[in-house]
């Protein structure tokens, strides 16, 4: 009977142990590579990228959230030729470089099947997203302007204007009259994701805070339902969003915008 020498046994065990580690490490690396094959480049704040983030989250598409902070990063990104119109956000997905936030959202919506179940529903989803853009895009600039009392005055006008018009008169009854609790159809869509992004932005400090939403129970319920979706909740846990002052500083520094 052939006896295995202790040294040979130790060698065999070492090979098995390290081969197992190698296989596990390789699998982890492959998962990480697959996980971050989708990249979103912007700054770590709301802005034009938040509607894209929420669309990706709702679709269950994991992505690397790249936030710029230096002018060198901006110069390098421009030199790649990936920015068709010279602006961000940039979504790298499926071997494509996608720009223009609303067009990117629609691409993700189609890819992730979060774009309604009929042409009528898709029209209504597009309609809502365009309406949201009408008042959200100007609102993005609030945090870049005056602070203190001047900001409070602007916020009071904002609250009594676009928010009441779009939330109270349009979205609140539309949500309340839909038995699903969503804006369109029987399941959440990119329209809900965009509304969630807008509500979250305007409810952040030092903007309106969360108290105002209690006046609109259907809207508040949609907000809470969307945040509780597992894939969305996972994204909210790992997001890299910065406080407004730091976000504003990064944008200004990156673009060399000091005025």
N, C-alpha and C positions, 0 to 999 in steps of 0.2 A: 504494500500500500504506500502510495506516494504522499508524503506529508508536505503541507505548504509551509514554507519558511515564514517566520514572523515578518521579516523585511519585505517579502513579496506580498504578504497579506496587507501590510500597511500601504504599500505602493498601490495595490489594487483599490483599497478603500479611498486613498487620496485621489486617484483618477476618477472614481465614481462620484466622489463628493464634488470635485472641481468641475467635472463634466456637467453635473446637475446645476451647479452655480452658473456655468457658462450658458446652458440652455435657458435658465430662468432670466438671466441678464439680457440675453438676446431677445427673448420674448417681450421683456419690459421695454427694450429699446424700440422694437417693432411697433408695440402699442403706442409708445410716445410719438414715434414718427407718424403713425397713422392719425393719432389724436391731433397733432399739430400740423397736419397737411393743409388745414384751412387757417388762414391768417387774416386778421383784421387790423389795419394800421390807421391810427388816429391819435388822439390824446386821451389820457385816462380821465375823461369827464363825459358829460351828457352829449351836447352838441348834435351834429348830424349823424353820428355813429350809433347813438343809443337805439334808434328804431331798428338798425341792422342787428345789433346785439340781441335785442328781444326777439327778432325774427329767427335768428340762428338758435337761440335758446328754445323757443317754442318748437322748432323743427327737430330739436334733439341733435343738432350738429355742433360737436365740440370744436373749439377754435382757439388759436393763440391770439390774445388781445395785446397788441403792440402799441405802447404809448410813447410818443415822441416827447423830448424835453430839450433838445439842443438844436441849434441851427445846422450843425453838421449832419445830423440825422435827416433833416429836411432836404438839404442839398444832395445827399447821397440818394435819397428816395427819388427825387426829381431826375437824377442822372440815370436811373434805371429804365426810364421810358415807360414805366407802368401806369403813370398818371395821364390818361388820355387828354384831360382838360386842365391838368395842373393842379388838381384839388383832391382832398381826401374827404371822406373815408375811402380806403382801398381794401377791397375784399379779394384775396387770392384763394380761388377755389376751382376745382375741376380743371386745373391747368390754365385758368383764365384770370385776367386782372380786371376786376369789375369796379367801376366808379359811378358816381351820381347816386346818392343814397336811396331815393325812391325807386330807381330802376333796380338797384341791388336788392332792395326789399322784395320786389316782385319776383326776381330770379330765385331768391331763397324760398319765397312762398310757393312757387311752382315746384321747385326741387323737393321741398319738404312736405308737400301736400297739405299746406295750411292756407289755402287760397280759395276756400269755398267749394261748393259741390255743383255749381251751375254757372252759366254765363251771367245770369242775373245777379247771383251772389258775388261773383268776381267784380262785376261793375260796381256793386254797392260797396265792396271792400275798397276798391280804387277810389271811389267817390269820397269815402270817409278819410282815407289817407291823405288825399289832396286837401280836404277841408282842414285836417289837423295841421298840415304843413302851412296853411295860410296864416294861422296865428302862432304856431310853435316856432317857426323859423325866425320871425322878428323877436320872439320872447327869448330866444337863446342869447341875444345880445345884452339882456338886462344885467347880467352879472359882470359884464365888461365895462359898464358905464359908471354913472355916479353911485356913490354909496351914501350911507346915513339917511338923513331926512329926505333928500332928493329921491333916493331909491324908494323909500316908503311911499312917497307921493305917486311915483310911477306905478308902484304895485297896486295902490288903491284904484287907479284908473284901469289897470290891467284886470283886476278882479271884477270891477263893475262893467267891464267891456267884453273882451273876447271870452273870458271864462264863463260868464253868465250866458252869453249868446250861444256858445257852442256846447257847453255842458248842460245847463238848465233847459234850454229851449230845443236842443237837438238830440244830444246823446242820451241824456237821462230818460226821456220818454221812449226812445228807440230801444234801449236796453230793457226798460221796465215792461215793454210790450212784447218782448221776445221771451218765451217760456224757458229757453236755454240759459238765459242770463248773460248771453254774449251779444255783441253788436249785430252780427249777421249769421243766420243759419243755426245749426244745432251744435256747433263745436267752435273752439277758439280759432281765430285767424290772425293774420298779420295786422289787421285793423285793430284788434284787441291789444296786440303787442305794442303798436304805435301809441294807442290811447294810454296804455299803462305807462309807457316811457314818458309821455307828456305829463300825466298826472304826477308821476314820481318826481319829475323835474320841478314843476311849479309848487309842489308840496314840500320841497326841501328848504331847509334854513339856509340863508336868511330870506327866502322868498315867502310863500304864503303859509307854510306849515301844513299840518294834516287836518286841523279842526274844520276848515271850510267844507271838506268833502262830506261831512256828516249831514249836510243839508240835502244831499243827493244820494239816497240809499242804494238805488240800483247801480249807480256809478261806483260807489264805494264797494258794493258787493262784487262787481266785476274786478275791481282793483285787487281785492283780497283773494278772489278765486284764481286770478291769473298768477299772482305771486305764490300761491300754494301749489301750482302745478309742479310735479316733481322735477321735470327738466329745467323749469324756470328757477325753482328754488335752488337747484344745484348751481346754476349760473350766478345767482345773487350772492351765494356763499363765497364763490371764488373770484368775483369781480375785483378789478383793481382801481375802482373809481376814487379819485382824489377829492378832498374838500375844495370848494369853489375857488378860494384864493390861490391855492397851489396849482390848480388846473389852469386858471387864468394866467398865472405867471409862466407856466410851461408853454402855453399857446403864444403868448407875447414873445417869449424868449426864442422859441423855435422859428417864428416868422420875422423876428427882429422888428416887431411892431410895438413901438413905445409911445405912440401918440394916444 
